[in-house]
Amino acid sequence: MTERGRVVVMGASADRPPPGLPLVADAVELRFADTVEALAAALEGADVLFAWSGGRDLLRPAWGSAGSLRWIQAASAGVDGLLFPELVDSDVVLTNARGVFDRPIAEHVMAVLLLFAKDLRGVLERQRRREWRPRDTETLEGKRLLVVGVGSIGRAIARTAKAFGMTVRGVGRTTRPDALFGTVMGVDELHDALGWADVVVDVLPATPATHHLFDAEAFAAMNPGVRFVNVGRGSTVDEVALVEALRSGRIAAAALDVFETEPLPPESPLWELPNVVITPHVAGDVAGWREAVVEVFVENLERYLTGEPLKGVVDKRLGFVP
């Protein structure tokens, strides 16, 4: 066994490994660690870390033992929970689970938009009251949807929305031509773009540049009656400003899967707002996602062992895959 073949699985144990992972045990030495002490011991001489569970709170205290580490595979699309200065400044390559959650999150976004458009909460409430009340609802066709964050998840949302007949635009870091969006607008054009949209979907990663990008000024730039969906990261939204925009009616309805503090505290006013749908950071959690993440890792592991380029390489300073 060479040092290249020593893989640490963080946040798992040998008796409860990630599904399918033991199949690679013939090719590599697997070490499991779910405490700081166990992780520090397991990292000695290891060159690969599969961050199955746990984040920097587990990894950073053990980082002094990671002198041989060359590559970390995250089990999520977002990597903000893993990053810390010593990792960012190191030569260790970080990859994410790019692609695994694209379709599930796109389906989640369309589900909540249909819930709003077809007044499904009202339908269920009237059913509970045994009340027969026909009414008109909305269609998604022709509505204008703005995707803020045009990575693989944002692009999956755009494709799905287009299938419903929606008109789609995208905002990214810089203005550029794009086959799917026509033109991706730069973040400096965000407020103009917000004023165009009937629906705004936040798919941004958590980085210093995106912190509270959706603030009071951004919400004021939106059309009255807009719908807002956040499947990116909670830190991108000023929740105090969001609550005010929801109470005033500037935002007609919001579907929130991510929050500044998770779990969302019981005292948060978001719980009580009638025009808010709250889900507990589960937009991408569908049956089979764990197996799919392991497949991503195994493919990258094969690439790593044979010297091929890895997929889903994160720019650690940007905090996402460029």
C-alpha positions, -999 to +999 in steps of 0.1 A: +000+000+000+014+034-010+007+067+007-013+077-024-039+051-016-047+062+020-082+077+021-097+092+052-135+093+054-145+122+077-178+120+096-184+083+092-175+050+109-164+016+096-197+001+108-217+028+091-198+038+060-212+059+031-233+036+008-211+018-017-178+031-005-164-002+009-163-014-028-131+007-032-114-009-002-094-032-025-078-002-043-071+020-013-068+019+025-099+034+041-097+051+074-128+064+092-129+092+117-158+110+133-141+129+161-112+154+161-089+130+178-097+101+155-094+124+125-060+137+135-047+102+139-062+091+105-048+120+086-012+110+094+003+099+061-030+101+042-033+120+010-071+119+004-100+131+025-136+124+017-155+149+038-187+129+041-200+147+071-188+174+095-170+206+084-142+229+095-151+224+132-140+189+128-112+193+102-095+225+114-084+212+148-069+182+131-052+201+103-018+199+119-018+162+110-027+168+073+009+173+061+005+146+034-030+156+023-033+164-014-070+163-022-104+168-003-137+157-018-167+175-004-200+156-002-220+188-011-222+214-038-214+243-014-181+242+004-184+272+027-188+249+057-154+233+050-132+264+042-108+280+067-077+301+061-051+273+064-069+251+039-074+280+015-037+289+016-026+253+012-019+234-020-046+209-012-071+205-040-108+208-031-136+193-052-173+194-047-203+172-056-211+193-086-241+179-106-256+157-079-281+182-067-289+201-099-321+184-109-335+179-074-331+216-066-345+227-099-375+205-092-379+219-057-379+255-071-406+246-096-426+229-069-427+260-047-435+282-077-464+260-086-475+260-050-477+298-051-492+300-086-519+274-080-526+285-044-521+249-031-519+260+005-553+276+001-566+245-016-556+223+013-570+248+039-603+249+021-603+211+019-597+210+057-628+232+061-648+211+036-653+243+016-661+241-022-649+273-037-638+274-074-613+301-082-589+312-109-551+306-105-520+317-123-498+301-149-461+301-149-459+304-187-448+339-197-436+348-162-401+363-160-376+344-138-342+358-127-316+333-116-289+349-095-260+325-095-255+307-128-235+276-118-247+241-126-277+244-102-287+278-115-285+265-151-307+234-142-333+258-127-332+279-159-336+249-182-365+236-161-382+270-160-379+274-197-397+241-201-427+257-183-426+285-208-410+311-184-386+338-197-353+334-180-323+357-173-292+351-153-269+372-131-233+361-125-200+376-115-194+393-149-214+402-180-208+376-207-225+358-237-241+325-227-258+298-247-285+292-222-293+328-209-283+347-240-263+371-219-254+366-183-255+400-165-228+410-141-235+415-104-231+452-110-264+450-130-282+431-103-306+459-092-316+466-128-322+428-133-343+426-102-367+452-115-373+430-145-383+398-127-416+383-116-396+356-098-361+359-083-342+327-074-311+330-052-286+302-060-255+321-047-227+304-027-216+318+007-186+340+001-175+374+014-186+389-020-222+375-017-228+383+020-261+401+023-262+408-014-299+407-010-304+436+013-330+463+017-318+481-014-320+449-034-355+442-022-366+478-030-353+473-065-377+443-070-411+446-086-440+449-061-455+414-058-424+395-068-418+360-055-384+352-040-368+317-036-335+310-018-318+277-025-283+292-023-270+301+011-287+320+040-258+344+044-266+360+010-298+374+024-303+401+051-332+384+069-343+416+087-347+433+054-364+403+040-390+401+068-398+438+062-402+433+025-425+404+031-446+423+057-449+453+034-460+432+004-430+442-017-423+405-018-456+387-023-443+353-012-410+336-004-398+300-003-367+297+018-346+265+021-315+281+037-311+306+065-284+328+082-287+305+113-295+268+109-316+254+123-338+284+120-344+297+156-379+292+169-381+330+176-375+339+140-404+360+126-401+340+094-420+311+110-451+332+115-454+350+081-483+336+061-466+343+028-435+322+035-427+285+029-399+272+050-380+240+043-350+228+064-322+229+039-335+199+020-341+211-015-314+187-029-322+158-006-339+131-027-337+094-025-304+082-038-284+114-032-259+097-009-252+070-034-248+096-061-222+116-040-202+084-034-202+078-072-188+113-077-161+105-052-152+071-067-149+086-102-127+113-089-107+088-069-100+067-100-089+099-118-067+108-089-050+074-087-044+074-125-032+110-126-061+124-146-077+159-139-103+159-111-139+170-117-155+198-098-123+216-087-132+245-064-114+278-065-108+280-028-105+318-027-137+323-047-155+295-027-170+277-057-163+260-090-156+288-115 
